[in-house]
Amino acid sequence: METCPSPFNLAAYVLSRASAQPDKIALAILGSTRAERWSYEKLDAAVRGVGRGLLEAGLEPGDLFLLRLGNGVAFPLAYLGAIAVGIVPVPTSAQLTRAELDAMCAQVDLASMVVAEGLATPSRTIKPISEDALMEMSKGRPADYALGDPERLAYIVFTSGTGGQPKAVAHAHRAIWARRMMFEDWYGLRDDDRLLHAGALNWTFTLGTGLLDPWTVGATALIPAEGVPLSTLPLLLKRHDATLFAAAPGVLRKLLGAPRALDLPKLRHTLTAGEHLHPELRAAWEVATGRGLYDAFGMTECSTFLSASPGGARSLTPQRGRRVALRPDGTIALHRAELGLMLGYFEAGALDLPLTEDGFFLTSDRGSAGADGTITYEGRVGDMLNPGGYRVSPLEVEATLMAYAHAGDVAVTELRNGAATYLAACYTGDASQEDLSSHAAACLARYKQPRLWRQVESLPRGPNGKLSRRALPDLFKDDP
């Protein structure tokens, strides 16, 4: 891939289409009955107005700026407005508690924060800016974009914490340039697309795929407003002529409960990421919509770099230009020359990029290579199960069980009884435990077969629909 140009500014690059298409709708916040629309010209002016307002409020380039906002236009205005003038935004989930924020803030030195009414704030005294004040800034005189070294710090985002304590991941301005590799090798993104993303804006999947990438190519981003129920997404997709839809697999599974609503004539295809896509879900979604479903694998430290695509492979494949390798133990690794790779983990003002001797960053995920260049994802290192001393991928067991017609959504975990460990499975379908046990016995080795079953209404998931594996053992706490 060609080198990121210099000087450079992430926000200026994302909104570079504003001068050529000032009146085109860049963003529509979709309510149940009406939409709030922002043209490219209005969005660009508002972003730069926020940038100037933050500087006039006393922030300086390089300062860290905490974002505590919901799913409204204030979020991208604060995020891009800060980056536009060299301030470093730190977006966080609106659902975080004060204790969770305190743990995060212990890792970074924050200069200020913008806070929506009713959201938790850290215990530490940090200069606050209200959401209303930020929106007033957006009406002010626009600042000039601050261009500079593409390697300089642009933003910090925290990992989900699924592997323990969330880490502060520092990204350079060049990170947005690396996302160009997704346009053909995952999205099939065009400037006439209308892309609706179902996730929360603070999630890097939503922020990148739902906002920044559509704006980069001059397309229209469609975002459901705060509080819009999941069940209305098919109606919004149809009413607003969405050509692309992006959501986590858990969201897609819920929408399949009303397949008639998935008659979407303008939809070209669907994009999914955030967790493993099981084959049975792909098949069911494609039957219900009559359109393709293309998944991707990535991480907070590098966004997505493996994907399927409408014009390419049907299975996960390294995007062209990516520097991906599989270590002998199956660990997925990224070369330090990968443009989308983070600057490092940010803590106490220092950056740490852990690399191997040959210059690779080791992820916490494993895969296996196919002869055709595809990579089969085998799960996070910490998610691998070890019943009776055997190494088992939960993804393999779940895919096998979900192939049974009435299993529904399935998740597998490991339980301990004294010195013994064994597998347990929870499922949402109407199959009997006896039928599922028989299916498992016919398809899986004995050590891969769950010994305990629990029928549940739904699996534990985070705000973006991602399965919470750490919560699975609690579903069996009343079992002997």
LUMZA-161973 format. One record per residue (C-alpha): residue in three letters; x, z, y; residue number from 1. Coordinates in steps of 0.05 Angstrom, whole numbers. Each point is the difference from the previous one (the first is absolute). Last residue first. Layout:
- res	px	pz	py	n
- ALA	X	Z	Y	NUM
...
! end
This chain:
- res	px	pz	py	n
- PRO	-489	823	-579	480
- ASP	-35	-43	52	479
- ASP	-19	30	67	478
- LYS	62	-27	35	477
- PHE	-14	-71	-24	476
- LEU	-18	-33	66	475
- ASP	57	40	32	474
- PRO	50	-41	-41	473
- LEU	-21	-63	39	472
- ALA	16	24	70	471
- ARG	74	-20	-1	470
- ARG	-21	-70	-21	469
- SER	-36	-12	66	468
- LEU	-26	-71	-8	467
- LYS	2	-40	65	466
- GLY	-67	-13	33	465
- ASN	26	2	71	464
- PRO	-23	72	14	463
- GLY	31	24	-65	462
- ARG	-30	-5	-69	461
- PRO	-24	48	-54	460
- LEU	-37	-40	-53	459
- SER	-76	-5	3	458
- GLU	-62	27	-35	457
- VAL	42	29	-56	456
- GLN	1	-5	-76	455
- ARG	58	42	-28	454
- TRP	39	-17	-62	453
- LEU	54	39	-38	452
- ARG	47	-26	-54	451
- PRO	19	-63	36	450
- GLN	34	-53	-43	449
- LYS	71	-22	18	448
- TYR	33	43	-54	447
- ARG	-45	-31	-53	446
- ALA	20	-72	18	445
- LEU	-55	-35	39	444
- CYS	-52	-54	-13	443
- ALA	-43	22	-59	442
- ALA	8	75	12	441
- ALA	-15	-10	74	440
- HIS	-65	-36	-16	439
- SER	-20	54	-49	438
- SER	15	54	51	437
- LEU	-41	-38	52	436
- ASP	-58	-6	-48	435
- GLU	2	74	-17	434
- GLN	5	20	73	433
- SER	-64	-37	12	432
- ALA	-1	-58	50	431
- ASP	-41	9	64	430
- GLY	57	-17	48	429
- THR	38	45	49	428
- TYR	61	19	-42	427
- CYS	48	58	-8	426
- ALA	58	-2	-50	425
- ALA	44	53	-29	424
- LEU	68	-10	-33	423
- TYR	39	54	-37	422
- THR	54	52	9	421
- ALA	17	56	-47	420
- ALA	41	62	17	419
- GLY	-60	41	20	418
- ASN	-56	-49	12	417
- ARG	23	-51	52	416
- LEU	-38	-57	32	415
- GLU	21	-71	17	414
- THR	-42	-48	42	413
- VAL	-42	-62	-10	412
- ALA	-47	-34	48	411
- VAL	-60	-44	-16	410
- ASP	-52	-37	41	409
- GLY	-58	-25	-43	408
- ALA	6	10	-75	407
- HIS	-62	-40	-18	406
- ALA	31	-67	-19	405
- TYR	65	25	-30	404
- ALA	56	-37	37	403
- MET	4	62	44	402
- LEU	32	38	-58	401
- THR	56	-50	-9	400
- ALA	14	-4	75	399
- GLU	1	76	5	398
- VAL	50	8	-58	397
- GLU	47	-52	29	396
- LEU	-5	28	70	395
- PRO	14	71	-25	394
- SER	69	-23	-23	393
- VAL	23	40	-60	392
- ARG	67	29	-20	391
- TYR	-5	39	-65	390
- GLY	22	73	-4	389
- GLY	-66	25	-26	388
- PRO	-36	-27	61	387
- ASN	50	-23	54	386
- LEU	-37	-33	57	385
- MET	30	-46	53	384
- ASP	-30	16	68	383
- GLY	66	27	30	382
- VAL	36	-66	-12	381
- ARG	-57	-37	32	380
- GLY	-37	-51	-41	379
- GLU	14	-58	-47	378
- TYR	-7	-59	47	377
- THR	10	-66	-37	376
- ILE	49	-44	37	375
- THR	-8	-76	0	374
- GLY	61	-46	-5	373
- ASP	-29	-45	-55	372
- ALA	39	36	-55	371
- GLY	-34	65	20	370
- ALA	36	59	31	369
- SER	-20	72	-12	368
- GLY	-19	52	52	367
- ARG	15	69	26	366
- ASP	-13	36	64	365
- SER	35	56	39	364
- THR	39	-52	40	363
- LEU	75	-7	-2	362
- PHE	33	-28	62	361
- PHE	55	-49	-18	360
- GLY	69	-7	30	359
- ASP	45	-7	-61	358
- GLU	20	73	2	357
- THR	-73	21	1	356
- LEU	-35	14	66	355
- PRO	-35	59	32	354
- LEU	-18	-17	72	353
- ASP	5	65	40	352
- LEU	-16	1	74	351
- ALA	14	61	44	350
- GLY	-42	32	55	349
- ALA	-18	61	-42	348
- GLU	-29	-45	-54	347
- PHE	-14	-74	-2	346
- TYR	3	-36	-67	345
- GLY	34	-67	7	344
- LEU	4	-63	41	343
- MET	-57	-25	-43	342
- LEU	3	-64	-41	341
- GLY	-39	-59	27	340
- LEU	61	-42	14	339
- GLU	28	8	-71	338
- ALA	76	1	11	337
- ARG	2	71	-30	336
- HIS	-20	-31	-67	335
- LEU	-65	25	-30	334
- ALA	-7	33	-68	333
- ILE	-54	7	-53	332
- THR	20	48	-55	331
- GLY	-5	-31	-69	330
- ASP	56	42	-32	329
- PRO	49	-59	5	328
- ARG	-15	-8	74	327
- LEU	-51	-51	23	326
- ALA	17	-38	63	325
- VAL	-34	-23	64	324
- ARG	31	-35	60	323
- ARG	-62	-33	31	322
- GLY	6	-70	29	321
- ARG	-58	-28	-40	320
- GLN	-47	55	-20	319
- PRO	19	34	-65	318
- THR	-54	-14	-52	317
- LEU	-61	42	-20	316
- SER	-47	-42	-42	315
- ARG	-45	-61	15	314
- ALA	60	-37	28	313
- GLY	-6	-50	57	312
- GLY	-49	-30	49	311
- PRO	-52	55	-1	310
- SER	54	54	-4	309
- ALA	26	54	-46	308
- SER	45	52	30	307
- LEU	66	38	1	306
- PHE	31	18	67	305
- THR	-53	44	32	304
- SER	18	52	53	303
- CYS	73	20	0	302
- GLU	8	76	3	301
- THR	-74	13	-1	300
- MET	-4	-37	-66	299
- GLY	-19	-67	-29	298
- PHE	-37	-34	-55	297
- ALA	-49	-57	11	296
- ASP	-66	-23	-30	295
- TYR	-38	-65	6	294
- LEU	-74	-6	-16	293
- GLY	-29	-71	-5	292
- ARG	-71	-19	18	291
- GLY	-66	-7	-38	290
- THR	-19	67	31	289
- ALA	-28	37	-61	288
- VAL	42	-38	-52	287
- GLU	63	10	41	286
- TRP	-14	73	8	285
- ALA	-13	12	-74	284
- ALA	63	-37	-21	283
- ARG	45	37	49	282
- LEU	-31	66	-20	281
- GLU	11	-15	-74	280
- PRO	73	-18	13	279
- HIS	16	67	33	278
- LEU	27	-2	71	277
- HIS	52	54	9	276
- GLU	-4	38	66	275
- GLY	4	-11	75	274
- ALA	-11	-75	-2	273
- THR	-57	-51	1	272
- LEU	-14	-67	31	271
- THR	-66	-39	-8	270
- HIS	-13	-75	3	269
- ARG	-30	-56	41	268
- LEU	-62	38	23	267
- LYS	-49	-43	40	266
- PRO	-53	-4	-55	265
- LEU	-1	75	-14	264
- ASP	-49	17	-56	263
- LEU	27	69	-12	262
- ALA	-66	35	14	261
- ARG	-25	-22	-68	260
- PRO	57	39	-32	259
- ALA	-25	69	23	258
- GLY	43	49	-40	257
- LEU	58	-48	9	256
- LEU	10	31	69	255
- LYS	26	64	-32	254
- ARG	52	-37	-40	253
- LEU	23	-38	61	252
- VAL	11	65	38	251
- GLY	42	29	-57	250
- PRO	42	-64	-2	249
- ALA	21	10	73	248
- ALA	-29	-47	51	247
- ALA	12	-67	34	246
- PHE	-53	-54	13	245
- LEU	15	-70	24	244
- THR	-47	-52	29	243
- ALA	-46	50	34	242
- ASP	-61	-34	31	241
- HIS	-22	60	41	240
- ARG	-68	10	-33	239
- LYS	27	-14	-70	238
- LEU	58	48	0	237
- LEU	-41	52	38	236
- LEU	-55	-3	-52	235
- PRO	50	6	-57	234
- LEU	32	60	37	233
- THR	-65	38	8	232
- SER	9	43	-63	231
- LEU	65	27	27	230
- PRO	-37	37	55	229
- VAL	18	-12	73	228
- GLY	26	67	26	227
- GLU	55	-26	46	226
- ALA	-10	-75	12	225
- PRO	15	-52	-53	224
- ILE	60	-43	19	223
- LEU	0	-76	8	222
- ALA	66	-32	21	221
- THR	-3	-72	27	220
- ALA	57	-50	-10	219
- GLY	56	-19	48	218
- VAL	57	1	-51	217
- THR	30	66	24	216
- TRP	-69	28	14	215
- PRO	-20	-8	-73	214
- ASP	66	34	-21	213
- LEU	-6	60	47	212
- LEU	-72	19	-13	211
- GLY	-27	5	-71	210
- THR	62	-17	-40	209
- GLY	48	43	40	208
- LEU	-42	58	25	207
- THR	-45	-1	-61	206
- PHE	56	2	-52	205
- THR	40	48	45	204
- TRP	-58	50	-2	203
- ASN	-14	27	70	202
- LEU	-54	-53	10	201
- ALA	-44	27	-56	200
- GLY	-16	-51	-54	199
- ALA	-55	-53	-9	198
- HIS	36	-60	30	197
- LEU	-39	-60	25	196
- LEU	41	-63	13	195
- ARG	-31	-57	41	194
- ASP	45	-60	-13	193
- ASP	9	-59	48	192
- ASP	74	14	11	191
- ARG	14	-4	-74	190
- LEU	23	51	-52	189
- GLY	11	-20	-73	188
- TYR	5	75	-8	187
- TRP	52	12	-53	186
- ASP	59	-48	-3	185
- GLU	-23	-42	60	184
- PHE	-7	53	54	183
- MET	37	54	-38	182
- MET	70	-26	18	181
- ARG	-17	6	74	180
- ARG	-1	75	-12	179
- ALA	75	1	9	178
- TRP	-7	-12	75	177
- ILE	-43	63	7	176
- ALA	56	43	-29	175
- ARG	48	-27	52	174
- HIS	-23	52	51	173
- ALA	33	53	-45	172
- HIS	-36	48	-46	171
- ALA	11	75	-10	170
- VAL	-34	33	-60	169
- ALA	-17	74	8	168
- LYS	-8	28	-70	167
- PRO	-62	34	-28	166
- GLN	16	61	-45	165
- GLY	-15	-14	-73	164
- GLY	-2	-67	-37	163
- THR	-71	-17	23	162
- GLY	22	20	71	161
- SER	-33	-61	31	160
- THR	64	-21	35	159
- PHE	3	13	75	158
- VAL	6	-54	53	157
- ILE	52	-6	55	156
- TYR	2	-56	51	155
- ALA	46	-49	36	154
- LEU	71	25	-10	153
- ARG	53	-51	20	152
- GLU	22	-56	-47	151
- PRO	-37	-54	39	150
- ASP	47	15	59	149
- GLY	-38	-4	66	148
- LEU	-61	-24	36	147
- ALA	-44	48	40	146
- TYR	-66	-36	12	145
- ASP	-20	1	73	144
- ALA	-51	51	20	143
- PRO	-73	-16	14	142
- ARG	-34	29	61	141
- GLY	-53	49	-22	140
- LYS	-63	-8	-42	139
- SER	34	22	-64	138
- MET	21	64	34	137
- GLU	-73	20	5	136
- MET	-6	-9	-75	135
- LEU	59	48	-9	134
- ALA	-34	51	45	133
- ASP	-63	-4	-42	132
- GLU	41	9	-64	131
- SER	29	63	29	130
- ILE	75	8	14	129
- PRO	32	63	-26	128
- LYS	70	30	14	127
- ILE	21	33	-65	126
- THR	-3	75	-14	125
- ARG	13	9	-74	124
- SER	-61	18	-41	123
- PRO	-13	-73	-14	122
- THR	-67	-32	19	121
- ALA	-65	-8	-39	120
- LEU	-50	-52	23	119
- GLY	-64	18	37	118
- GLU	11	-43	62	117
- ALA	51	-54	-10	116
- VAL	72	20	12	115
- VAL	59	-37	31	114
- MET	67	35	-11	113
- SER	63	18	38	112
- ALA	75	9	-6	111
- LEU	3	10	-75	110
- ASP	64	22	-35	109
- VAL	-8	-21	-73	108
- GLN	6	35	-68	107
- ALA	-37	64	17	106
- CYS	-55	-43	27	105
- MET	-19	-22	-70	104
- ALA	-8	70	-28	103
- ASP	-38	21	62	102
- LEU	-47	-60	-8	101
- GLU	-18	21	-70	100
- ALA	-14	71	22	99
- ARG	-42	-25	59	98
- THR	-42	-42	-48	97
- LEU	6	-75	-8	96
- GLN	-64	-42	-1	95
- ALA	16	-44	60	94
- SER	59	-27	-39	93
- THR	65	-4	40	92
- PRO	34	-52	45	91
- VAL	69	18	28	90
- PRO	11	-46	61	89
- VAL	71	-11	27	88
- ILE	3	-16	75	87
- GLY	38	-64	16	86
- VAL	-48	-30	52	85
- ALA	-41	-45	-46	84
- ILE	8	49	-58	83
- ALA	-42	52	36	82
- GLY	-54	-50	18	81
- LEU	1	-28	-71	80
- TYR	-19	66	-32	79
- ALA	-43	27	56	78
- LEU	-40	-64	8	77
- PRO	-4	-8	-76	76
- PHE	-31	69	-7	75
- ALA	-43	0	63	74
- VAL	-39	-59	-29	73
- GLY	-36	45	-49	72
- ASN	10	27	-70	71
- GLY	21	71	19	70
- LEU	57	28	40	69
- ARG	55	52	-5	68
- LEU	62	-41	19	67
- LEU	65	39	11	66
- PHE	49	-29	51	65
- LEU	75	4	-12	64
- ASP	43	-13	62	63
- GLY	49	-58	-5	62
- PRO	-21	-31	66	61
- GLU	-25	55	46	60
- LEU	-66	38	5	59
- GLY	-18	30	67	58
- ALA	-73	-20	9	57
- GLU	24	-60	41	56
- LEU	35	-26	-62	55
- LEU	-62	10	-42	54
- GLY	-43	-36	52	53
- ARG	48	-59	1	52
- GLY	-6	-9	-75	51
- VAL	-75	11	2	50
- GLY	-6	-57	50	49
- ARG	44	-43	-45	48
- VAL	-48	10	-58	47
- ALA	-61	-10	45	46
- ALA	28	-66	28	45
- ASP	14	-27	-70	44
- LEU	-68	21	-26	43
- LYS	-37	-31	59	42
- GLU	37	-66	-7	41
- TYR	-9	-2	-75	40
- SER	-74	13	7	39
- TRP	-30	67	-20	38
- ARG	-68	7	-31	37
- GLU	-42	63	-14	36
- ALA	-51	-17	-53	35
- ARG	-74	16	-9	34
- THR	-50	25	-52	33
- SER	39	37	-53	32
- GLY	63	1	42	31
- LEU	57	-49	-6	30
- ILE	61	7	44	29
- ALA	18	-72	16	28
- LEU	72	-18	16	27
- ALA	37	-63	22	26
- ILE	-59	-39	27	25
- LYS	25	-64	33	24
- ASP	-1	-1	76	23
- PRO	75	4	13	22
- GLN	21	-52	-52	21
- ALA	69	-25	20	20
- SER	19	61	43	19
- ALA	-25	50	-51	18
- ARG	36	-32	-60	17
- SER	62	44	12	16
- LEU	-40	62	-17	15
- VAL	38	20	-63	14
- TYR	67	-23	28	13
- ALA	-8	40	64	12
- ALA	-19	61	-40	11
- LEU	61	-4	-46	10
- ASN	49	-12	57	9
- PHE	61	-45	-7	8
- PRO	65	-19	33	7
- SER	20	-29	-49	6
- PRO	-34	-43	-52	5
- CYS	-12	26	-72	4
- THR	45	-38	-47	3
- GLU	-28	-58	-40	2
- MET	-24	15	-71	1
! end
